[in-house]
Amino acid sequence: MRQEQLQRMGIPVTVPRHRRTLWATGFFLMLLIALSAANLLLGEQRIAPLAVWQALMGQGNSEHVLIVRTFRAPRLVIGLLVGASLAVSGAILQSVIRNPLAAPDVIGITGGASVAAVAFITFIPSAVSLAFLPLFAIFGAFGAALLIYALAWKKGVHTARLVLIGIGIASLLSGVTTFMLVFSPSYTAASSYTWLTGSIYGSTWQHVGVLLPWTVVIAAGIATMMRRMSVQLLGDELAAGLGSSVECDRFLLLMLSVALAGSAVAIGGVIGFVGFIAPHAARRLVGPVVNRLIPLSALIGGCMVALADLLARTLFMPLDIPVGVFTSAIGAPFFIYLLYRTRNNRM
C-alpha cells in the first residue's frame, strides 16, 4: 500500500519531516534562545550581553557573576524544564484521551500533586531533604489519576467520561488544598500559597539538581512509548486490530504523563494552562503525529514559561509576580474559546 493511502487512512508512516515542521521547530528554537538571553540580561539590574557571557564563564564583575549564575540562570533552567514537562504531559493526555480539553491542570492531575506538595511543605519537618518533594508530588498526582481512572472505568475507559470526572476531582482537590492552607501555620501557609500561584521565584541549582533527573528518566520512558502512542491515535478498534493492548498502553502513557506533570508541579508550582495551550499550538503547526508533536510542544512550553517569567520579573519591578498569573491570563480565555468552539460536538 502506498504511503499516501496509509496517511489518508490515518496510519502513521515513516516519511521525511515536512517543511512546516522544520520551520516551526527552527522558529521556536530561535525564540527560546532569544527569551533565554533576555532572561539573563534583563531585571532590576540590566547587564550587557558581553558581561552576561563573562559571568556565565565565572569571569568579570563579581556582582554580575552572582546575579547571573546564582539567581537568573537556575531560574531560567527551572522555567524551561517545567514548561517543557507540562507541555509534553498535556500533549500525551490530549493524544491518548483524544479530547482537546485534556490537560494536567484541567482534569485533576495537578490538583493531586498540589495536595501532596502542600502537605509536604506544611507537615513534613524542614530537616527532610527537598529531593523528596517531587516524589511526594508524583505520588499525589498518581493518586488523583488512579482515582479518576477508577471512577471513569465502565467496561473500559470512555475518554469523555474521564475528562468530566477529572474536572470534578480537580475541584474537590482544590478544596482539600484550601482546607490545609486554612489550618496550617501562617509561615508555611504563605510559602504554600506562593507555590500554588505558580512561581519559580528563588529557584536555585539545588532545585535544578532535583528536577532534572526526574525529567530525564520520565522523558526516556516516554520515548520508548512513542510508537504505541501513535497507534492509540487510530482509535480503539483499529489499534486493537493492529495488536495493541489498548487499555494497558493507555494506562502506561497516562502514568508517564502524570509522573512528568507531578515532578514539574513539585518544583514550579501550579503554572496553569501551559499543558493545555502548548500542545494545541504544536498540533496546529505540525499535526497530530507524535514524533513531531512532542518535541515542538516541549519547545513551545519552554517558551511560554520563559516569556511569562520575563514579564513577571520586569513589568512591575520591584515586585516579582508569580508566573502562573500570566499563563492563566492567556490560558483561561483560550479555554473558554475552545469550549465555545466545541459546544455542538458530542461528548
Rosetta blueprint (number, residue, H / E / L):
1 M L
2 R L
3 Q H
4 E H
5 Q H
6 L H
7 Q H
8 R H
9 M L
10 G L
11 I L
12 P L
13 V L
14 T L
15 V L
16 P L
17 R L
18 H L
19 R H
20 R H
21 T H
22 L H
23 W H
24 A H
25 T H
26 G H
27 F H
28 F H
29 L H
30 M H
31 L H
32 L H
33 I H
34 A H
35 L H
36 S H
37 A H
38 A H
39 N H
40 L H
41 L H
42 L L
43 G L
44 E L
45 Q L
46 R L
47 I L
48 A L
49 P H
50 L H
51 A H
52 V H
53 W H
54 Q H
55 A H
56 L H
57 M L
58 G L
59 Q L
60 G L
61 N L
62 S H
63 E H
64 H H
65 V H
66 L H
67 I H
68 V H
69 R H
70 T H
71 F H
72 R H
73 A H
74 P H
75 R H
76 L H
77 V H
78 I H
79 G H
80 L H
81 L H
82 V H
83 G H
84 A H
85 S H
86 L H
87 A H
88 V H
89 S H
90 G H
91 A H
92 I H
93 L H
94 Q H
95 S H
96 V H
97 I H
98 R L
99 N L
100 P L
101 L L
102 A L
103 A L
104 P L
105 D L
106 V L
107 I L
108 G L
109 I H
110 T H
111 G H
112 G H
113 A H
114 S H
115 V H
116 A H
117 A H
118 V H
119 A H
120 F H
121 I H
122 T H
123 F H
124 I L
125 P L
126 S L
127 A L
128 V L
129 S L
130 L H
131 A H
132 F H
133 L H
134 P H
135 L H
136 F H
137 A H
138 I H
139 F H
140 G H
141 A H
142 F H
143 G H
144 A H
145 A H
146 L H
147 L H
148 I H
149 Y H
150 A H
151 L H
152 A H
153 W E
154 K L
155 K L
156 G L
157 V E
158 H L
159 T H
160 A H
161 R H
162 L H
163 V H
164 L H
165 I H
166 G H
167 I H
168 G H
169 I H
170 A H
171 S H
172 L H
173 L H
174 S H
175 G H
176 V H
177 T H
178 T H
179 F H
180 M H
181 L H
182 V H
183 F L
184 S L
185 P L
186 S H
187 Y H
188 T H
189 A H
190 A H
191 S H
192 S H
193 Y H
194 T H
195 W H
196 L H
197 T L
198 G L
199 S L
200 I L
201 Y L
202 G L
203 S L
204 T L
205 W H
206 Q H
207 H H
208 V H
209 G H
210 V H
211 L H
212 L H
213 P H
214 W H
215 T H
216 V H
217 V H
218 I H
219 A H
220 A H
221 G H
222 I H
223 A H
224 T H
225 M L
226 M H
227 R H
228 R H
229 M H
230 S H
231 V H
232 Q H
233 L L
234 L L
235 G L
236 D H
237 E H
238 L H
239 A H
240 A H
241 G H
242 L L
243 G L
244 S L
245 S L
246 V H
247 E H
248 C H
249 D H
250 R H
251 F H
252 L H
253 L H
254 L H
255 M H
256 L H
257 S H
258 V H
259 A H
260 L H
261 A H
262 G H
263 S H
264 A H
265 V H
266 A H
267 I H
268 G H
269 G L
270 V L
271 I L
272 G L
273 F L
274 V H
275 G H
276 F H
277 I H
278 A H
279 P H
280 H H
281 A H
282 A H
283 R H
284 R H
285 L H
286 V H
287 G L
288 P L
289 V L
290 V H
291 N H
292 R H
293 L H
294 I H
295 P H
296 L H
297 S H
298 A H
299 L H
300 I H
301 G H
302 G H
303 C H
304 M H
305 V H
306 A H
307 L H
308 A H
309 D H
310 L H
311 L H
312 A H
313 R H
314 T H
315 L L
316 F L
317 M L
318 P L
319 L L
320 D L
321 I L
322 P L
323 V H
324 G H
325 V H
326 F H
327 T H
328 S H
329 A H
330 I H
331 G H
332 A H
333 P H
334 F H
335 F H
336 I H
337 Y H
338 L H
339 L H
340 Y H
341 R H
342 T L
343 R L
344 N L
345 N L
346 R L
347 M L
